[in-house]
Amino acid sequence: MTQPSKDTSKLADSGDRPQIGEQVAAIADITDGTLGTASDALAEITASYVEATIANSFATNAAKINAILAAMRNHGLIAD
């Protein structure tokens, strides 16, 4: 990825260097089919396999990635 030019930049830093260029193509949300429950923490995966713990970890990752994508869409960085 190349740095945007001053002509196409949407944001510049304090030194007037371009930071953000044109909006990029849409990125689809992750469809969470894990049946897990998302939270704000990832549980440790230990030697004793617990399917629910692993499903919850994947659900949490999917939810956080989707939240990041939504924030990027809201700021116009990626298309809807």
A tleap script that builds the chain and sets N, CA, C and O, in Angstrom:
source leaprc.protein.ff14SB
mol = sequence {
  NMET THR GLN PRO SER LYS ASP THR SER LYS
  LEU ALA ASP SER GLY ASP ARG PRO GLN ILE
  GLY GLU GLN VAL ALA ALA ILE ALA ASP ILE
  THR ASP GLY THR LEU GLY THR ALA SER ASP
  ALA LEU ALA GLU ILE THR ALA SER TYR VAL
  GLU ALA THR ILE ALA ASN SER PHE ALA THR
  ASN ALA ALA LYS ILE ASN ALA ILE LEU ALA
  ALA MET ARG ASN HIE GLY LEU ILE ALA CASP
}
set mol.1.N position { 0.847 -1.174 0.000 }
set mol.1.CA position { 0.000 0.000 0.000 }
set mol.1.C position { 0.887 1.229 0.000 }
set mol.1.O position { 1.847 1.307 0.766 }
set mol.2.N position { 0.572 2.182 -0.851 }
set mol.2.CA position { 1.365 3.397 -0.937 }
set mol.2.C position { 0.714 4.514 -0.128 }
set mol.2.O position { -0.492 4.510 0.118 }
set mol.3.N position { 1.530 5.447 0.266 }
set mol.3.CA position { 1.042 6.622 0.977 }
set mol.3.C position { 0.192 7.454 0.031 }
set mol.3.O position { 0.545 7.589 -1.141 }
set mol.4.N position { -0.924 8.019 0.502 }
set mol.4.CA position { -1.733 8.868 -0.374 }
set mol.4.C position { -0.997 10.156 -0.705 }
set mol.4.O position { -0.128 10.604 0.042 }
set mol.5.N position { -1.359 10.738 -1.831 }
set mol.5.CA position { -0.754 12.017 -2.210 }
set mol.5.C position { -1.497 13.152 -1.518 }
set mol.5.O position { -2.598 12.957 -1.003 }
set mol.6.N position { -0.903 14.320 -1.508 }
set mol.6.CA position { -1.573 15.481 -0.905 }
set mol.6.C position { -2.879 15.802 -1.629 }
set mol.6.O position { -3.819 16.315 -1.022 }
set mol.7.N position { -2.936 15.504 -2.910 }
set mol.7.CA position { -4.141 15.795 -3.689 }
set mol.7.C position { -5.312 14.890 -3.315 }
set mol.7.O position { -6.465 15.315 -3.382 }
set mol.8.N position { -5.030 13.653 -2.925 }
set mol.8.CA position { -6.111 12.705 -2.642 }
set mol.8.C position { -6.325 12.461 -1.157 }
set mol.8.O position { -7.268 11.765 -0.783 }
set mol.9.N position { -5.480 13.012 -0.308 }
set mol.9.CA position { -5.563 12.756 1.122 }
set mol.9.C position { -6.800 13.391 1.741 }
set mol.9.O position { -7.199 14.493 1.363 }
set mol.10.N position { -7.399 12.695 2.687 }
set mol.10.CA position { -8.550 13.207 3.417 }
set mol.10.C position { -8.138 13.751 4.786 }
set mol.10.O position { -8.935 14.399 5.464 }
set mol.11.N position { -6.897 13.488 5.191 }
set mol.11.CA position { -6.424 13.883 6.508 }
set mol.11.C position { -4.912 14.046 6.454 }
set mol.11.O position { -4.221 13.244 5.826 }
set mol.12.N position { -4.399 15.077 7.106 }
set mol.12.CA position { -2.955 15.295 7.160 }
set mol.12.C position { -2.531 15.425 8.620 }
set mol.12.O position { -3.316 15.858 9.463 }
set mol.13.N position { -1.290 15.051 8.915 }
set mol.13.CA position { -0.779 15.190 10.276 }
set mol.13.C position { -0.280 16.618 10.494 }
set mol.13.O position { -0.424 17.470 9.617 }
set mol.14.N position { 0.308 16.878 11.666 }
set mol.14.CA position { 0.738 18.240 12.001 }
set mol.14.C position { 1.832 18.746 11.075 }
set mol.14.O position { 2.037 19.956 10.975 }
set mol.15.N position { 2.540 17.852 10.396 }
set mol.15.CA position { 3.556 18.255 9.425 }
set mol.15.C position { 3.008 18.357 8.016 }
set mol.15.O position { 3.776 18.445 7.058 }
set mol.16.N position { 1.680 18.346 7.873 }
set mol.16.CA position { 0.989 18.415 6.586 }
set mol.16.C position { 1.318 17.240 5.678 }
set mol.16.O position { 1.279 17.368 4.455 }
set mol.17.N position { 1.642 16.098 6.269 }
set mol.17.CA position { 1.881 14.873 5.499 }
set mol.17.C position { 0.555 14.128 5.371 }
set mol.17.O position { -0.138 13.947 6.372 }
set mol.18.N position { 0.188 13.693 4.176 }
set mol.18.CA position { -1.094 13.005 3.981 }
set mol.18.C position { -1.137 11.685 4.752 }
set mol.18.O position { -0.137 10.971 4.826 }
set mol.19.N position { -2.310 11.365 5.329 }
set mol.19.CA position { -2.463 10.168 6.145 }
set mol.19.C position { -3.507 9.186 5.624 }
set mol.19.O position { -3.290 7.975 5.667 }
set mol.20.N position { -4.613 9.683 5.141 }
set mol.20.CA position { -5.708 8.805 4.714 }
set mol.20.C position { -6.096 9.157 3.289 }
set mol.20.O position { -6.353 10.318 2.971 }
set mol.21.N position { -6.136 8.142 2.432 }
set mol.21.CA position { -6.496 8.346 1.040 }
set mol.21.C position { -7.955 8.048 0.789 }
set mol.21.O position { -8.809 8.256 1.651 }
set mol.22.N position { -8.224 7.563 -0.392 }
set mol.22.CA position { -9.592 7.270 -0.818 }
set mol.22.C position { -10.174 6.082 -0.068 }
set mol.22.O position { -9.446 5.228 0.438 }
set mol.23.N position { -11.487 6.043 -0.006 }
set mol.23.CA position { -12.205 4.933 0.601 }
set mol.23.C position { -11.898 3.648 -0.164 }
set mol.23.O position { -11.812 3.659 -1.392 }
set mol.24.N position { -11.733 2.548 0.558 }
set mol.24.CA position { -11.479 1.266 -0.093 }
set mol.24.C position { -12.778 0.477 -0.226 }
set mol.24.O position { -13.805 0.848 0.341 }
set mol.25.N position { -12.717 -0.601 -0.974 }
set mol.25.CA position { -13.900 -1.423 -1.244 }
set mol.25.C position { -14.469 -2.026 0.047 }
set mol.25.O position { -13.783 -2.140 1.063 }
set mol.26.N position { -15.726 -2.399 -0.032 }
set mol.26.CA position { -16.414 -2.995 1.116 }
set mol.26.C position { -15.739 -4.292 1.558 }
set mol.26.O position { -15.202 -5.039 0.741 }
set mol.27.N position { -15.779 -4.541 2.863 }
set mol.27.CA position { -15.307 -5.796 3.445 }
set mol.27.C position { -16.494 -6.382 4.204 }
set mol.27.O position { -17.067 -5.719 5.069 }
set mol.28.N position { -16.859 -7.598 3.889 }
set mol.28.CA position { -18.033 -8.217 4.511 }
set mol.28.C position { -17.778 -8.542 5.975 }
set mol.28.O position { -16.666 -8.901 6.363 }
set mol.29.N position { -18.824 -8.410 6.779 }
set mol.29.CA position { -18.754 -8.844 8.173 }
set mol.29.C position { -18.565 -10.356 8.227 }
set mol.29.O position { -18.894 -11.070 7.280 }
set mol.30.N position { -18.037 -10.826 9.334 }
set mol.30.CA position { -17.893 -12.259 9.567 }
set mol.30.C position { -19.232 -12.788 10.070 }
set mol.30.O position { -19.817 -12.225 10.995 }
set mol.31.N position { -19.712 -13.854 9.470 }
set mol.31.CA position { -20.920 -14.514 9.956 }
set mol.31.C position { -20.502 -15.502 11.033 }
set mol.31.O position { -19.744 -16.436 10.772 }
set mol.32.N position { -20.996 -15.292 12.236 }
set mol.32.CA position { -20.611 -16.127 13.373 }
set mol.32.C position { -21.542 -17.331 13.468 }
set mol.32.O position { -22.700 -17.202 13.868 }
set mol.33.N position { -21.034 -18.482 13.103 }
set mol.33.CA position { -21.809 -19.714 13.190 }
set mol.33.C position { -21.328 -20.615 14.311 }
set mol.33.O position { -21.603 -21.815 14.311 }
set mol.34.N position { -20.602 -20.035 15.281 }
set mol.34.CA position { -19.982 -20.843 16.340 }
set mol.34.C position { -20.950 -21.293 17.417 }
set mol.34.O position { -20.679 -22.264 18.124 }
set mol.35.N position { -22.075 -20.603 17.553 }
set mol.35.CA position { -23.027 -20.793 18.647 }
set mol.35.C position { -22.417 -20.425 19.993 }
set mol.35.O position { -22.973 -20.740 21.045 }
set mol.36.N position { -21.256 -19.748 19.949 }
set mol.36.CA position { -20.616 -19.273 21.174 }
set mol.36.C position { -21.174 -17.923 21.581 }
set mol.36.O position { -21.955 -17.310 20.853 }
set mol.37.N position { -20.759 -17.468 22.759 }
set mol.37.CA position { -21.176 -16.180 23.297 }
set mol.37.C position { -19.989 -15.242 23.301 }
set mol.37.O position { -18.958 -15.537 23.905 }
set mol.38.N position { -20.130 -14.107 22.627 }
set mol.38.CA position { -19.051 -13.128 22.577 }
set mol.38.C position { -18.940 -12.394 23.900 }
set mol.38.O position { -19.936 -12.191 24.595 }
set mol.39.N position { -17.725 -11.998 24.241 }
set mol.39.CA position { -17.477 -11.211 25.454 }
set mol.39.C position { -16.319 -10.274 25.186 }
set mol.39.O position { -15.885 -10.135 24.043 }
set mol.40.N position { -15.815 -9.631 26.223 }
set mol.40.CA position { -14.686 -8.721 26.077 }
set mol.40.C position { -13.370 -9.381 26.448 }
set mol.40.O position { -12.352 -8.697 26.562 }
set mol.41.N position { -13.365 -10.680 26.638 }
set mol.41.CA position { -12.132 -11.384 27.012 }
set mol.41.C position { -12.066 -12.726 26.302 }
set mol.41.O position { -13.090 -13.355 26.033 }
set mol.42.N position { -10.851 -13.152 26.004 }
set mol.42.CA position { -10.629 -14.490 25.458 }
set mol.42.C position { -10.192 -15.398 26.599 }
set mol.42.O position { -9.274 -15.064 27.349 }
set mol.43.N position { -10.835 -16.522 26.725 }
set mol.43.CA position { -10.487 -17.478 27.778 }
set mol.43.C position { -9.251 -18.268 27.381 }
set mol.43.O position { -8.984 -18.473 26.197 }
set mol.44.N position { -8.523 -18.696 28.352 }
set mol.44.CA position { -7.365 -19.550 28.098 }
set mol.44.C position { -7.840 -20.893 27.564 }
set mol.44.O position { -8.789 -21.482 28.081 }
set mol.45.N position { -7.180 -21.356 26.542 }
set mol.45.CA position { -7.480 -22.681 25.997 }
set mol.45.C position { -6.465 -23.637 26.617 }
set mol.45.O position { -5.272 -23.582 26.316 }
set mol.46.N position { -6.950 -24.492 27.468 }
set mol.46.CA position { -6.067 -25.397 28.208 }
set mol.46.C position { -6.012 -26.768 27.538 }
set mol.46.O position { -6.659 -27.002 26.517 }
set mol.47.N position { -5.240 -27.652 28.121 }
set mol.47.CA position { -5.093 -29.003 27.575 }
set mol.47.C position { -6.405 -29.784 27.630 }
set mol.47.O position { -6.622 -30.683 26.818 }
set mol.48.N position { -7.271 -29.453 28.569 }
set mol.48.CA position { -8.572 -30.138 28.628 }
set mol.48.C position { -9.532 -29.392 27.702 }
set mol.48.O position { -9.969 -28.279 27.995 }
set mol.49.N position { -9.842 -30.025 26.596 }
set mol.49.CA position { -10.655 -29.436 25.536 }
set mol.49.C position { -12.067 -29.148 26.038 }
set mol.49.O position { -12.761 -30.055 26.497 }
set mol.50.N position { -12.491 -27.895 25.951 }
set mol.50.CA position { -13.861 -27.509 26.293 }
set mol.50.C position { -14.431 -26.777 25.077 }
set mol.50.O position { -14.052 -25.643 24.784 }
set mol.51.N position { -15.334 -27.434 24.387 }
set mol.51.CA position { -15.868 -26.900 23.141 }
set mol.51.C position { -16.482 -25.518 23.314 }
set mol.51.O position { -16.290 -24.648 22.465 }
set mol.52.N position { -17.218 -25.304 24.400 }
set mol.52.CA position { -17.873 -24.013 24.616 }
set mol.52.C position { -16.859 -22.887 24.766 }
set mol.52.O position { -17.083 -21.779 24.278 }
set mol.53.N position { -15.751 -23.164 25.435 }
set mol.53.CA position { -14.716 -22.138 25.611 }
set mol.53.C position { -14.134 -21.731 24.270 }
set mol.53.O position { -13.928 -20.546 24.007 }
set mol.54.N position { -13.873 -22.699 23.438 }
set mol.54.CA position { -13.314 -22.413 22.112 }
set mol.54.C position { -14.339 -21.688 21.247 }
set mol.54.O position { -13.991 -20.734 20.550 }
set mol.55.N position { -15.586 -22.120 21.281 }
set mol.55.CA position { -16.646 -21.451 20.511 }
set mol.55.C position { -16.806 -20.008 20.977 }
set mol.55.O position { -16.977 -19.110 20.153 }
set mol.56.N position { -16.753 -19.773 22.292 }
set mol.56.CA position { -16.874 -18.412 22.823 }
set mol.56.C position { -15.712 -17.539 22.354 }
set mol.56.O position { -15.905 -16.364 22.041 }
set mol.57.N position { -14.516 -18.106 22.304 }
set mol.57.CA position { -13.354 -17.341 21.853 }
set mol.57.C position { -13.499 -16.938 20.390 }
set mol.57.O position { -13.203 -15.800 20.028 }
set mol.58.N position { -13.949 -17.859 19.552 }
set mol.58.CA position { -14.165 -17.528 18.142 }
set mol.58.C position { -15.293 -16.505 17.984 }
set mol.58.O position { -15.200 -15.606 17.148 }
set mol.59.N position { -16.350 -16.637 18.775 }
set mol.59.CA position { -17.459 -15.674 18.710 }
set mol.59.C position { -16.981 -14.283 19.124 }
set mol.59.O position { -17.382 -13.281 18.531 }
set mol.60.N position { -16.125 -14.228 20.140 }
set mol.60.CA position { -15.574 -12.947 20.589 }
set mol.60.C position { -14.734 -12.311 19.494 }
set mol.60.O position { -14.864 -11.118 19.223 }
set mol.61.N position { -13.874 -13.098 18.866 }
set mol.61.CA position { -13.052 -12.573 17.772 }
set mol.61.C position { -13.919 -12.049 16.632 }
set mol.61.O position { -13.662 -10.965 16.107 }
set mol.62.N position { -14.936 -12.801 16.248 }
set mol.62.CA position { -15.823 -12.373 15.162 }
set mol.62.C position { -16.519 -11.066 15.526 }
set mol.62.O position { -16.614 -10.165 14.692 }
set mol.63.N position { -17.005 -10.951 16.752 }
set mol.63.CA position { -17.709 -9.743 17.177 }
set mol.63.C position { -16.785 -8.528 17.166 }
set mol.63.O position { -17.183 -7.444 16.740 }
set mol.64.N position { -15.559 -8.710 17.633 }
set mol.64.CA position { -14.612 -7.588 17.671 }
set mol.64.C position { -14.199 -7.165 16.259 }
set mol.64.O position { -14.098 -5.971 15.979 }
set mol.65.N position { -13.960 -8.125 15.377 }
set mol.65.CA position { -13.614 -7.795 13.996 }
set mol.65.C position { -14.767 -7.044 13.338 }
set mol.65.O position { -14.543 -6.059 12.636 }
set mol.66.N position { -15.991 -7.497 13.557 }
set mol.66.CA position { -17.154 -6.822 12.979 }
set mol.66.C position { -17.309 -5.410 13.543 }
set mol.66.O position { -17.720 -4.500 12.822 }
set mol.67.N position { -16.984 -5.217 14.827 }
set mol.67.CA position { -17.057 -3.882 15.425 }
set mol.67.C position { -16.015 -2.946 14.798 }
set mol.67.O position { -16.297 -1.774 14.550 }
set mol.68.N position { -14.828 -3.465 14.548 }
set mol.68.CA position { -13.783 -2.673 13.894 }
set mol.68.C position { -14.225 -2.300 12.473 }
set mol.68.O position { -14.062 -1.156 12.050 }
set mol.69.N position { -14.782 -3.268 11.742 }
set mol.69.CA position { -15.271 -2.980 10.391 }
set mol.69.C position { -16.367 -1.923 10.423 }
set mol.69.O position { -16.390 -1.034 9.571 }
set mol.70.N position { -17.274 -2.004 11.390 }
set mol.70.CA position { -18.352 -1.011 11.500 }
set mol.70.C position { -17.783 0.376 11.775 }
set mol.70.O position { -18.247 1.359 11.197 }
set mol.71.N position { -16.793 0.465 12.641 }
set mol.71.CA position { -16.177 1.764 12.929 }
set mol.71.C position { -15.510 2.330 11.680 }
set mol.71.O position { -15.593 3.529 11.413 }
set mol.72.N position { -14.856 1.470 10.926 }
set mol.72.CA position { -14.200 1.925 9.693 }
set mol.72.C position { -15.235 2.399 8.672 }
set mol.72.O position { -15.000 3.377 7.963 }
set mol.73.N position { -16.384 1.708 8.591 }
set mol.73.CA position { -17.451 2.151 7.685 }
set mol.73.C position { -18.016 3.496 8.144 }
set mol.73.O position { -18.242 4.390 7.327 }
set mol.74.N position { -18.242 3.636 9.445 }
set mol.74.CA position { -18.798 4.870 9.983 }
set mol.74.C position { -17.898 6.066 9.708 }
set mol.74.O position { -18.392 7.184 9.556 }
set mol.75.N position { -16.608 5.857 9.642 }
set mol.75.CA position { -15.666 6.939 9.376 }
set mol.75.C position { -15.353 7.087 7.892 }
set mol.75.O position { -14.548 7.932 7.500 }
set mol.76.N position { -15.997 6.254 7.066 }
set mol.76.CA position { -15.825 6.374 5.625 }
set mol.76.C position { -14.541 5.775 5.084 }
set mol.76.O position { -14.167 6.040 3.941 }
set mol.77.N position { -13.853 4.963 5.899 }
set mol.77.CA position { -12.597 4.366 5.446 }
set mol.77.C position { -12.818 3.204 4.506 }
set mol.77.O position { -12.020 2.972 3.599 }
set mol.78.N position { -13.924 2.455 4.725 }
set mol.78.CA position { -14.291 1.377 3.809 }
set mol.78.C position { -15.758 1.556 3.420 }
set mol.78.O position { -16.550 2.122 4.173 }
set mol.79.N position { -16.093 1.077 2.260 }
set mol.79.CA position { -17.473 1.219 1.760 }
set mol.79.C position { -18.416 0.305 2.516 }
set mol.79.O position { -18.007 -0.685 3.122 }
set mol.80.N position { -19.701 0.666 2.462 }
set mol.80.CA position { -20.745 -0.161 3.090 }
set mol.80.C position { -21.001 -1.394 2.281 }
set mol.80.O position { -21.844 -2.210 2.651 }
savepdb mol mol.pdb
quit
